[in-house]
Amino acid sequence: MDAIAGLGRGTIALDGEWKFHPGDDPAWAAPNFDDSAWQQIQVGRSWESQGHPGYTGFAWYRRRITLPTNASGLRLALYLPQVDSAGEVYWNGRLAGSYGKVPPNPVWYGFLSPAHKTIDLGPAPNNTIELAIRVWKAPYVFLSYPEEGGILAAPILGGRQDIANLVAADYYQFQRETRLEIFVAYVSGIVAAMALLFWLRRRQSMLLWLAIALINPALMSVLFRNFDPINFRLSYALIGIVVESRDIAVWFLLIALLGLGGRKRLVRWTTAIAVFSISMQIIEGCLQLLNWNGPLAQPLLIADIVTTVPSVLLETWGLVLVFSAFRERLNAARWTLAIAALLSTLLQCAGDITGLGVRWTHWTADYIFGLGIIKVKAYPITAEAIVDTFFLAAILYAVWRYSVEHSERENALEQELAQAQEVQQVLIPAQLPAVPGYTVTSAYHPAREVGGDFFQIVPLASGGTLVVIGDVSGKGLHAAMAVSLIVGSIRSTVETTGEPAAILSALNRLLHGRLPNGFATCLTLRLESDGSCALACAGHLPPFLDGKEVALPPALPLGLVPQAEYETTSLRIPAGRRLTLYTDGLPEAQSGAGELFGFVRMENLLREGRDAEGMAHAAQQFGQEDDITVLTLVRSGTA
């Protein structure tokens, strides 16, 4: 029996010895129960360290307290700093409150989080009271230490306001001791949110990996460092997924920032390991949905170990990426990131390998990582906090440098595209040369800044006019470069021949092997002022003569087979008739619903007498998907 003095002037720690008995019996809460035969045990230490190793389930603590006379009528409260895993408090046989919830529907808190509970006991009686605490220890999981179970910090008794002041002081002390971690968590969360917003706008994968990597400190603060306790099953189910997601995000962030994206084999291995590791953690998290309080406890523990150990060992993959980067030519920002990532990975791997499963490995080196190596105003700063801060700063510095370099590359690319546009404007005639005997209209609308369509109108020294229209497979700068080659080749070829089939054969031989995985279609015409026309086609769409398609023999596109042969077809264009040439971007224009513009709509435009720009504009309004080029040649009948 303990006499409590001075209770009305503050709080009293109920430390020292309590009566203890493993098992469970509701009668043990009664104030007149005889506990003289019970074991004496210290609170503030686990029951495993006091003769009950490996014990899980229920046990009871009892203590008789004599209150001072000046405490009569004082509104009392009991502060429980930490109980492993859950408990119920009985005050003179009455259930006053609980720390978590005991079975059959247990709720308990992780021992890494500063869980606490204040229980209102009511007015203090003027006599001896009995305090009984029913404690339940949850089944073991892989993340476990040798000494668990019981009342791990001494309960504190006092007036309700005094206890409230004590809780506020503990919260303030906790905030001061972890302020660096809290600062890193807040900054990381803000930067992660900004990176996610930028990723939603630009869809740049590096920004997504940055957001996932930096959201980890904020989530860790919620799961394990928040003063408000988190359900152990929830936190244990999520912690592996959160940590593994952070590791994977850091891996791919390192690949992007350290210039390792070109190493396809390394990227494939990283992807495979990432998929395997996160799968293991998801399975391990799902195990927490099952009932561990029964015969499945041992099999579930084994499954927990089997799914966790491979992921912990694979955390060392970050070292492979960092050492791979040392072979690259890194600037200062990337060297800083590589060194910070190396330190962070080494510290995390060492901490997880030595800290997880200490109950079975008996490795005790993990406590070193939680020690303060420097002090700021008497508050210790751990190596983990310092390395995490350094890593955060290195990531932000590297991302900033990456953004600057990326912006410079984009500006250079924009300049190159502008120059390519200028070149194409020279190659694709804006002002059409006169074609004796014909009225010509043209329209050229690339799907991007530069395109793969082309046309040329070249007067021949022998008389007549050569008209060429074509389409290079693909889009963008690569196709535009091929167009430059083709147009230059056409100009040089017509100096020696004006025969359409011969021109196509010469172009085909020139382009073979110069269009990797690509080809070009082409239609060549030699027009005479009297309406006679010679045509040769290389896989291009046939022209229309007054709304009717001109029949041409089939032929291969340019650049596929060096021995391809092409045939010239003769045609006469009567006075007043119109010949329409076009590329496949016209009939293949596609609406938002996926409907093609098609030949029927194109024939309707021909019947309406639309010129080249009118036809191209109609296709663009429908939904342009590819480069669109249209030429119309109306024979006027005047030489």
WODA-V583410 format. One record per pair of residues at least 24 apart in sequence whose ideal C-beta (glycine too) atoms are under 8 Angstrom apart, sorted by the first residue. I is the first residue (numbers start at 1). GAP is how many residues later the second one is. D is the distance in Angstrom with one decimal. If there is no record, write none. Layout:
<<I	GAP	D> <I	GAP	D>>
This chain:
<<1	63	4.4> <1	64	7.5> <1	65	6.0> <1	127	6.7> <2	61	6.8> <2	62	6.9> <2	63	5.3> <2	64	6.7> <3	63	4.5> <3	65	7.6> <4	61	5.6> <4	62	6.7> <4	63	5.9> <4	64	6.4> <4	67	7.5> <4	153	7.0> <5	63	5.8> <6	62	7.3> <7	60	6.3> <7	61	5.8> <7	63	7.8> <7	64	4.5> <7	67	7.0> <7	117	7.6> <7	150	7.0> <7	151	6.7> <7	152	7.6> <8	60	7.0> <8	62	4.8> <8	63	5.1> <8	66	5.7> <8	151	6.9> <10	148	6.2> <10	149	8.0> <10	152	5.6> <11	68	7.4> <11	145	5.1> <11	146	6.7> <11	147	3.2> <11	148	7.7> <11	151	5.0> <11	152	6.3> <11	155	5.6> <12	144	6.9> <12	145	5.1> <12	146	6.3> <13	141	4.8> <13	142	7.7> <13	143	5.3> <14	29	7.1> <14	49	6.5> <14	51	7.6> <14	117	7.4> <14	140	5.9> <14	141	4.7> <14	142	6.9> <14	143	5.7> <15	27	7.8> <15	28	6.1> <15	29	5.8> <15	139	3.8> <16	26	6.9> <16	27	7.4> <17	24	6.7> <17	25	6.0> <18	24	7.7> <18	25	5.6> <18	43	4.7> <18	44	6.5> <18	45	4.8> <18	133	7.8> <19	42	6.9> <19	43	4.3> <19	44	6.7> <20	27	6.9> <20	30	8.0> <20	39	6.5> <20	40	7.2> <20	41	5.7> <20	42	7.9> <21	38	6.6> <21	39	5.3> <22	25	7.7> <22	30	6.3> <22	33	6.1> <22	35	7.4> <22	36	7.4> <22	37	4.4> <23	34	7.9> <23	35	6.3> <23	36	6.8> <23	37	7.6> <24	33	7.4> <24	34	3.6> <24	35	7.9> <24	36	7.4> <24	110	7.2> <25	35	7.8> <28	32	4.7> <28	34	7.0> <28	104	6.4> <28	106	7.6> <29	61	4.1> <29	64	5.5> <29	66	7.6> <29	103	4.9> <29	105	7.1> <30	63	5.2> <30	100	7.9> <31	61	4.9> <31	62	4.9> <31	98	7.4> <31	99	3.9> <33	29	7.6> <33	97	7.9> <35	27	5.0> <38	24	7.0> <41	109	7.7> <43	107	7.6> <43	108	4.4> <43	110	7.7> <43	111	5.0> <43	112	6.9> <44	107	7.2> <44	108	6.8> <44	109	5.8> <44	110	4.8> <45	102	7.5> <45	105	7.4> <45	107	7.3> <46	38	6.9> <46	101	4.2> <46	102	5.3> <46	103	5.2> <46	104	5.1> <46	106	6.2> <47	90	7.9> <47	102	4.8> <47	103	3.9> <48	98	6.8> <48	99	4.9> <48	100	5.7> <48	101	5.4> <48	102	7.8> <49	98	4.4> <52	97	7.1> <53	93	7.8> <55	82	6.9> <55	94	6.2> <56	81	4.6> <56	82	6.8> <56	83	5.5> <56	84	6.7> <56	93	7.0> <57	79	6.8> <57	80	6.3> <58	44	7.5> <58	76	6.6> <58	77	7.1> <58	78	5.2> <59	76	5.4> <59	78	7.5> <59	90	7.6> <59	91	7.0> <60	72	6.3> <60	73	7.1> <60	74	5.5> <60	75	7.2> <61	71	7.0> <61	72	4.4> <61	74	6.5> <61	89	7.7> <61	90	6.1> <62	68	6.8> <62	69	7.2> <62	70	4.8> <62	71	7.8> <63	67	7.7> <63	68	5.0> <63	69	8.0> <64	64	6.0> <64	65	7.4> <64	66	5.6> <64	67	7.8> <65	63	7.0> <65	64	5.3> <65	65	7.8> <65	66	6.0> <65	92	7.5> <66	61	7.8> <66	62	4.9> <66	63	7.9> <67	57	5.4> <67	58	7.0> <67	59	7.0> <67	60	7.3> <67	61	7.7> <67	62	6.5> <69	57	6.3> <71	53	4.7> <71	55	7.9> <72	52	6.0> <72	53	7.2> <72	54	3.9> <73	50	5.3> <73	51	6.5> <74	49	7.0> <74	50	4.6> <74	85	5.4> <75	45	7.7> <75	47	7.1> <75	48	6.0> <75	49	7.7> <75	84	6.3> <75	85	4.5> <75	86	8.0> <76	44	8.0> <76	45	4.2> <76	46	6.7> <76	47	7.3> <76	48	4.9> <76	81	6.6> <76	82	7.1> <76	83	6.6> <76	84	6.9> <77	41	5.6> <77	42	6.5> <77	43	5.3> <77	44	6.0> <77	80	7.8> <77	81	6.6> <77	82	7.1> <77	83	4.3> <77	85	8.0> <77	86	4.1> <77	87	7.6> <78	40	7.4> <78	41	4.7> <78	43	5.7> <78	53	7.7> <78	77	5.7> <78	78	7.2> <78	79	5.6> <78	85	7.5> <79	37	7.1> <79	38	7.7> <79	39	5.4> <79	40	7.9> <79	76	6.7> <79	77	4.2> <79	78	7.8> <79	79	7.5> <79	84	5.0> <79	87	6.1> <79	88	6.5> <80	36	6.7> <80	37	4.7> <80	38	7.7> <80	39	6.9> <80	71	7.6> <80	73	7.7> <80	75	5.5> <81	35	5.4> <81	71	7.9> <81	72	3.7> <81	73	7.6> <81	74	7.8> <81	75	7.4> <81	89	7.5> <82	29	7.3> <82	32	7.8> <82	33	6.3> <82	34	7.2> <82	69	7.8> <82	70	4.5> <82	71	4.4> <83	34	7.7> <83	50	7.7> <83	52	6.1> <83	67	7.6> <83	68	5.6> <83	69	6.8> <84	24	7.9> <84	27	5.8> <84	51	7.8> <84	53	6.2> <84	64	5.4> <84	65	5.5> <84	66	6.2> <84	68	5.4> <85	24	7.6> <85	51	6.1> <85	52	5.4> <85	53	4.1> <85	64	7.8> <85	147	7.1> <86	49	7.5> <86	50	5.0> <86	52	7.6> <87	46	5.4> <87	47	6.0> <87	48	4.4> <87	49	6.7> <87	64	7.6> <88	45	7.2> <88	46	4.4> <89	30	5.1> <89	32	8.0> <89	42	7.4> <89	43	7.7> <89	44	5.5> <90	40	7.8> <90	41	7.4> <90	42	4.1> <90	43	7.3> <90	44	7.0> <91	30	4.9> <91	31	7.3> <91	38	6.8> <91	39	7.9> <91	40	6.3> <92	33	7.3> <92	37	5.3> <92	38	5.7> <93	37	7.0> <93	39	7.9> <96	24	7.1> <96	25	5.3> <96	26	7.4> <100	129	7.8> <102	32	6.8> <102	34	4.4> <103	33	6.4> <103	190	5.8> <106	30	6.7> <106	32	6.8> <106	187	7.0> <107	124	5.7> <108	28	7.8> <108	30	5.7> <108	123	7.6> <108	124	4.9> <109	120	3.9> <109	121	6.6> <109	122	7.1> <109	123	5.5> <110	113	8.0> <110	114	6.6> <110	119	8.0> <110	120	6.9> <110	122	4.7> <110	125	5.2> <110	126	6.7> <111	34	7.8> <111	37	7.1> <111	41	7.4> <112	112	4.8> <113	110	7.5> <113	111	5.1> <113	112	7.0> <113	113	6.7> <113	116	5.7> <113	117	5.9> <113	122	7.1> <114	60	5.7> <114	111	7.8> <114	113	5.5> <114	115	7.7> <115	114	3.4> <116	51	6.8> <116	54	7.2> <116	111	7.6> <116	113	7.2> <118	45	5.7> <118	46	7.3> <118	49	6.0> <120	40	6.4> <131	24	7.9> <138	94	7.1> <138	154	7.3> <138	155	7.8> <139	153	4.6> <139	154	6.4> <139	158	4.2> <139	161	7.9> <139	162	7.2> <140	157	7.8> <140	161	6.1> <140	219	6.8> <141	95	6.3> <141	151	7.9> <141	160	6.6> <141	163	5.6> <142	159	6.9> <142	162	4.5> <142	163	4.9> <142	166	5.1> <142	214	6.3> <142	215	5.3> <143	93	7.1> <143	213	5.5> <143	214	7.2> <144	213	6.9> <144	214	7.1> <144	215	4.2> <144	216	8.0> <145	213	5.1> <145	214	6.0> <146	212	6.5> <146	213	5.3> <146	216	7.4> <171	56	5.4> <174	53	5.8> <175	52	7.9> <176	203	5.7> <177	202	5.4> <177	203	7.3> <178	47	5.9> <179	200	7.7> <180	196	8.0> <180	201	5.8> <180	205	4.7> <180	209	6.6> <181	36	7.5> <181	40	6.8> <181	44	6.2> <181	204	5.3> <181	207	7.5> <182	39	6.5> <182	43	7.5> <184	33	5.3> <184	201	7.2> <184	204	5.6> <184	205	5.5> <184	208	5.8> <185	32	4.4> <185	33	4.8> <185	35	7.2> <185	36	4.0> <185	40	7.7> <186	32	7.4> <187	205	6.8> <188	26	4.2> <188	27	6.9> <188	28	7.3> <188	29	4.3> <188	30	5.6> <188	204	6.1> <189	25	7.4> <189	26	6.5> <189	28	7.5> <189	29	3.6> <191	205	6.7> <192	26	7.0> <205	47	7.4> <205	51	7.1> <206	47	6.7> <206	50	4.3> <206	51	7.2> <206	193	7.6> <206	196	6.9> <209	40	4.5> <209	41	7.7> <209	43	4.6> <209	44	4.3> <209	47	6.8> <210	39	7.6> <210	43	5.9> <210	185	7.0> <210	189	6.0> <211	38	8.0> <212	33	5.7> <212	34	6.9> <212	36	7.7> <212	37	3.7> <213	33	5.7> <213	36	3.9> <213	37	5.0> <213	40	5.5> <213	182	7.0> <214	178	7.2> <214	181	7.2> <215	31	8.0> <216	26	6.0> <216	27	7.2> <216	29	7.2> <216	30	3.6> <216	33	7.8> <217	171	6.6> <217	175	7.6> <233	55	4.7> <234	54	7.8> <236	49	7.9> <236	52	5.7> <237	47	7.9> <237	48	3.9> <237	49	7.5> <237	50	7.9> <237	51	4.0> <237	52	7.5> <238	47	6.5> <240	41	3.9> <240	44	5.3> <240	45	6.1> <240	68	6.6> <240	71	6.9> <241	37	7.1> <241	40	4.9> <241	41	6.3> <241	44	5.5> <243	38	7.8> <244	33	5.3> <244	34	5.2> <244	36	7.9> <244	37	4.4> <244	67	5.8> <245	33	6.7> <247	30	7.3> <247	68	5.8> <247	70	8.0> <247	71	6.7> <247	101	7.9> <248	26	4.3> <248	29	6.9> <248	30	6.3> <250	68	6.3> <250	91	6.7> <250	94	7.9> <250	95	8.0> <251	66	6.5> <251	67	6.1> <251	70	5.9> <253	142	7.1> <254	64	7.2> <254	67	4.9> <254	68	6.9> <254	71	7.0> <254	83	7.4> <254	84	7.8> <254	87	5.8> <255	66	6.7> <256	146	7.4> <257	77	6.3> <257	80	5.9> <257	138	8.0> <257	141	4.7> <257	142	7.1> <257	145	5.6> <258	63	7.3> <258	64	7.9> <258	66	8.0> <258	67	3.9> <258	70	6.5> <258	72	6.9> <258	76	5.6> <258	79	6.9> <258	80	6.2> <259	66	7.4> <259	69	5.3> <259	71	7.7> <259	75	7.3> <260	61	6.6> <260	64	6.1> <260	65	6.2> <260	68	7.3> <263	61	7.1> <266	54	8.0> <266	55	7.4> <266	58	6.2> <270	47	7.0> <270	51	7.1> <273	41	5.6> <273	44	5.4> <276	34	7.5> <276	38	7.4> <277	33	7.3> <277	34	4.6> <277	37	5.2> <280	27	4.5> <280	28	7.3> <280	30	5.8> <280	31	4.9> <281	26	7.2> <281	27	7.9> <281	30	5.7> <283	24	5.1> <284	24	5.7> <284	27	8.0> <305	52	7.0> <308	48	6.8> <309	48	8.0> <312	37	7.8> <312	40	4.9> <312	41	6.1> <312	44	6.1> <313	40	7.6> <315	30	7.0> <315	33	6.2> <315	34	4.9> <315	37	6.3> <316	29	7.3> <316	33	5.4> <318	26	8.0> <318	27	3.8> <318	31	8.0> <319	26	5.6> <319	27	7.3> <319	30	7.7> <331	70	7.0> <333	61	8.0> <333	64	5.3> <333	65	4.7> <333	67	7.6> <333	68	3.8> <333	69	7.7> <334	64	6.1> <334	67	7.7> <336	58	4.8> <336	61	6.1> <336	62	7.0> <337	57	4.6> <337	58	6.5> <337	60	7.3> <337	61	4.1> <339	55	7.5> <340	47	7.6> <340	50	5.1> <340	51	4.4> <340	53	7.6> <340	54	3.6> <340	55	7.6> <341	50	6.7> <341	53	7.4> <343	44	5.1> <343	47	7.0> <343	48	7.3> <344	43	5.4> <344	44	6.9> <344	46	7.9> <344	47	4.4> <347	36	6.7> <347	37	6.3> <347	40	5.2> <351	33	7.2> <416	61	7.2> <417	32	4.6> <417	33	6.4> <417	60	6.7> <418	31	7.9> <420	29	7.3> <420	30	4.7> <420	57	6.0> <420	60	5.2> <420	61	7.8> <421	28	5.9> <421	29	5.7> <423	57	7.8> <423	61	6.3> <424	26	5.4> <424	27	7.4> <424	56	6.0> <424	59	6.9> <424	60	7.8> <427	27	6.8> <427	56	6.5> <427	57	6.3> <427	60	4.6> <428	26	6.4> <428	27	6.8> <429	26	7.8> <429	27	7.4> <429	28	6.4> <432	25	6.2> <433	24	5.4> <433	26	6.5> <433	32	7.9> <435	30	4.9> <435	32	7.8> <435	92	6.5> <435	198	6.9> <436	29	7.1> <436	93	4.3> <436	203	6.2> <437	90	7.6> <437	91	7.6> <437	92	3.6> <437	93	7.2> <437	94	7.1> <437	198	6.1> <437	199	6.1> <437	200	7.2> <437	201	6.3> <437	202	5.5> <438	27	7.9> <438	89	6.6> <438	195	4.8> <438	196	6.4> <438	197	5.6> <438	198	6.4> <439	194	7.5> <439	195	4.5> <439	197	5.7> <440	191	6.9> <440	192	7.1> <440	193	5.4> <440	194	7.9> <441	170	4.2> <441	171	4.2> <441	172	6.6> <441	190	7.4> <441	191	4.9> <442	170	5.1> <442	171	7.9> <442	187	7.8> <442	188	7.0> <442	189	5.2> <442	190	7.9> <443	169	4.1> <443	170	4.5> <443	172	7.0> <443	173	3.7> <443	174	7.6> <443	185	7.0> <443	186	6.9> <443	187	4.6> <444	183	8.0> <444	184	7.7> <444	185	5.1> <445	140	7.9> <445	171	5.5> <445	175	6.2> <445	179	7.0> <445	182	7.0> <445	183	4.6> <445	184	7.6> <446	29	7.9> <446	181	4.8> <447	28	5.7> <447	138	7.1> <447	177	6.0> <447	178	6.7> <447	179	5.4> <447	180	5.2> <447	181	7.8> <448	27	5.6> <448	28	5.2> <449	27	7.8> <450	26	6.7> <450	27	6.1> <450	29	7.6> <450	30	3.8> <451	24	6.7> <451	28	6.6> <451	29	6.5> <451	32	7.6> <451	176	3.8> <452	24	7.9> <452	27	3.0> <452	28	6.7> <452	30	6.8> <452	31	6.1> <452	175	5.7> <453	30	7.6> <453	130	4.9> <453	132	7.0> <453	174	4.1> <453	175	7.4> <453	176	4.1> <454	29	4.7> <454	32	6.2> <454	33	5.8> <454	175	7.6> <455	126	7.5> <455	174	5.9> <455	176	5.9> <456	31	6.2> <456	34	5.5> <456	35	7.6> <458	32	7.2> <458	33	7.1> <458	36	5.4> <460	34	6.6> <460	38	4.5> <460	66	7.1> <461	34	8.0> <462	36	5.6> <463	65	7.3> <464	34	6.9> <464	62	5.4> <464	63	5.9> <464	64	4.8> <464	65	7.5> <465	61	7.3> <465	62	4.9> <466	28	5.7> <466	32	6.1> <466	34	7.8> <466	37	7.6> <466	58	7.0> <466	59	7.2> <466	60	5.6> <466	61	7.9> <467	57	7.5> <467	58	4.4> <467	59	7.8> <467	60	6.2> <467	114	7.2> <467	164	7.0> <467	166	7.2> <468	35	7.6> <468	54	6.6> <468	55	7.3> <468	56	5.1> <468	57	7.6> <469	53	7.3> <469	54	5.2> <469	71	7.2> <469	112	4.7> <469	113	7.6> <469	114	6.8> <469	160	6.4> <469	162	5.9> <470	50	5.6> <470	51	5.8> <470	52	3.7> <470	53	6.8> <470	68	7.9> <470	70	6.4> <470	88	7.8> <470	113	7.6> <471	49	6.7> <471	50	5.0> <471	51	7.9> <471	69	7.1> <471	112	4.5> <471	113	6.3> <471	114	7.7> <471	156	7.0> <471	158	7.6> <472	43	7.3> <472	46	6.8> <472	47	7.9> <472	48	4.6> <473	42	7.5> <473	45	4.4> <473	46	5.4> <473	47	6.9> <474	44	5.8> <475	151	7.2> <475	152	6.9> <482	29	7.9> <482	32	7.8> <482	33	5.9> <482	36	7.1> <482	38	6.7> <485	25	7.8> <485	26	7.4> <485	29	6.8> <486	25	7.1> <486	34	6.3> <486	36	7.8> <486	72	7.9> <498	28	5.7> <499	27	7.3> <499	35	7.4> <499	37	7.9> <499	69	6.6> <500	24	3.9> <500	25	6.5> <500	26	5.7> <500	34	5.5> <500	35	6.1> <500	36	3.5> <500	66	7.8> <500	68	5.4> <501	35	4.2> <501	65	4.5> <501	66	6.0> <501	67	4.3> <503	33	7.3> <504	32	5.2> <504	33	8.0> <504	34	4.9> <504	51	7.9> <504	54	6.9> <504	62	4.3> <505	59	7.6> <505	60	7.3> <505	61	5.8> <507	31	7.7> <507	51	5.4> <508	30	6.9> <508	50	4.7> <508	51	6.6> <508	53	7.8> <508	54	6.9> <508	56	5.3> <508	58	7.6> <509	53	5.7> <511	47	5.0> <511	48	3.8> <512	47	5.4> <512	48	7.5> <512	49	7.4> <512	50	4.4> <513	46	7.8> <514	45	7.0> <515	44	4.4> <518	41	7.0> <519	38	4.1> <519	39	6.3> <519	40	4.7> <519	41	5.3> <520	37	6.1> <520	38	4.5> <520	39	5.9> <521	36	4.8> <521	37	7.2> <521	63	7.9> <522	35	7.6> <522	36	5.7> <523	58	6.2> <525	54	8.0> <525	56	7.7> <527	46	7.9> <527	106	7.1> <529	110	4.2> <530	109	6.8> <531	41	5.2> <531	42	4.6> <531	43	6.4> <531	44	6.9> <531	104	5.5> <531	106	7.9> <532	38	7.2> <532	39	7.7> <532	40	5.6> <532	41	7.9> <533	37	7.2> <533	38	4.4> <533	39	6.8> <533	40	5.7> <533	46	7.5> <534	34	5.2> <534	35	7.2> <534	36	5.7> <534	37	7.5> <535	33	6.9> <535	34	4.8> <535	35	7.8> <535	36	6.0> <536	30	5.0> <536	31	6.6> <536	32	5.0> <536	33	7.1> <537	29	7.4> <537	32	7.9> <538	26	7.6> <538	28	6.0> <540	43	7.9> <541	41	6.6> <541	42	7.3> <541	43	6.0> <541	46	7.8> <543	36	5.5> <543	37	5.9> <543	38	4.9> <543	39	7.8> <544	35	7.4> <544	36	4.4> <544	59	7.7> <544	62	5.9> <545	26	7.5> <545	28	6.9> <545	32	6.3> <545	33	7.5> <545	34	5.5> <545	35	7.9> <546	31	5.2> <546	32	5.9> <546	60	7.5> <547	56	5.6> <547	59	4.4> <547	60	5.6> <573	60	7.6> <573	62	4.7> <574	61	6.9> <575	60	5.5> <575	61	7.1> <575	62	3.2> <576	58	7.4> <576	59	6.7> <576	60	7.8> <576	61	6.7> <577	57	7.3> <577	58	5.8> <578	28	7.8> <578	31	7.9> <578	54	5.8> <578	55	6.9> <578	56	4.5> <578	57	7.8> <579	53	7.2> <579	54	4.6> <579	55	7.9> <579	56	7.9> <580	26	6.2> <580	32	8.0> <580	35	7.7> <580	50	7.0> <580	51	7.2> <580	52	5.2> <580	53	7.9> <581	49	7.3> <581	50	4.2> <581	51	7.7> <581	52	7.6> <582	33	7.4> <582	46	7.9> <582	47	6.6> <582	48	4.8> <582	49	7.3> <583	43	7.7> <583	44	6.4> <583	45	6.6> <583	46	4.5> <583	47	7.9> <584	42	6.6> <585	34	7.2> <585	39	7.0> <585	40	7.1> <585	41	3.6> <585	42	4.9> <585	43	4.0> <585	44	7.1> <586	29	6.6> <586	30	7.0> <586	33	5.1> <586	42	5.5> <586	43	8.0> <586	44	6.2> <588	37	6.3> <588	38	5.9> <589	30	4.0> <589	31	7.2> <589	33	4.8> <589	34	5.5> <589	35	5.6> <589	36	6.2> <589	37	7.7> <589	39	7.2> <590	32	7.7> <590	33	5.0> <590	35	4.8> <591	31	5.8> <591	32	4.5> <592	31	6.3> <597	25	4.9> <597	26	7.6>>
